[in-house]
Amino acid sequence: MDAEWDSMKPFVPMVGKGGHLFVAAVLMLTGFFLTGLFSINKSIIRAPLLAIPASLAFGFGSVYLICAVGVYV
């Protein structure tokens, strides 16, 4: 039984605590940029290309921003 736990590795996140603010800034700026492009050129074809990535960038960027300032969700 102990051999099973000995082979387990500790969790290492892809983005460390020091990188949260940079990742949040990049994602939020990308979201603002894509939202601006979508607001200029609204069409059915542009919606999946601009609006969906913008909303995903805002969503993940806001979570990273919350974690960067010390509020853990």
C-alpha positions in Angstrom: 0.0 0.0 0.0 2.8 2.4 0.8 4.5 1.8 -2.6 1.4 3.3 -4.4 1.7 6.6 -2.5 5.5 6.7 -3.0 5.1 6.9 -6.8 2.7 9.8 -6.6 4.1 13.2 -7.7 3.1 16.5 -6.1 0.8 18.8 -8.2 2.7 21.4 -10.1 0.6 24.1 -11.8 1.2 25.2 -15.4 1.3 28.8 -14.4 3.1 29.6 -11.1 1.8 32.2 -8.6 4.3 34.8 -10.0 2.9 34.5 -13.5 -0.8 35.0 -12.8 -0.7 38.8 -13.3 1.1 38.6 -16.6 -1.3 35.9 -17.9 -4.3 37.8 -16.7 -3.1 41.0 -18.4 -2.5 39.2 -21.7 -5.9 37.5 -21.6 -7.8 40.6 -20.6 -6.1 42.7 -23.3 -6.8 40.0 -25.9 -10.5 40.0 -24.8 -10.7 43.8 -25.1 -9.1 43.7 -28.5 -11.3 41.0 -29.9 -14.4 42.7 -28.4 -13.4 45.9 -30.2 -13.0 44.1 -33.5 -16.3 42.4 -33.1 -18.1 45.6 -32.2 -16.8 47.2 -35.5 -17.6 44.2 -37.7 -20.8 42.5 -36.5 -21.8 39.6 -38.7 -22.9 36.0 -38.4 -19.5 34.9 -39.7 -17.5 37.0 -37.3 -19.4 35.9 -34.2 -17.7 32.5 -33.8 -14.3 33.9 -34.9 -14.2 36.9 -32.6 -16.9 36.8 -29.9 -16.4 33.3 -28.6 -12.6 33.7 -28.2 -13.2 37.1 -26.6 -15.6 35.7 -24.0 -13.2 32.8 -23.2 -10.3 35.3 -22.8 -12.3 37.5 -20.5 -13.5 34.4 -18.5 -10.1 32.9 -18.0 -8.4 36.3 -17.6 -10.8 37.3 -14.8 -10.0 34.1 -12.9 -6.3 34.7 -13.3 -6.7 38.3 -12.2 -8.7 37.3 -9.1 -5.9 34.8 -8.2 -3.2 37.4 -8.9 -4.6 39.9 -6.4 -5.0 37.2 -3.7 -8.6 36.2 -3.8 -8.6 32.5 -4.4 -11.7 30.9 -5.9 
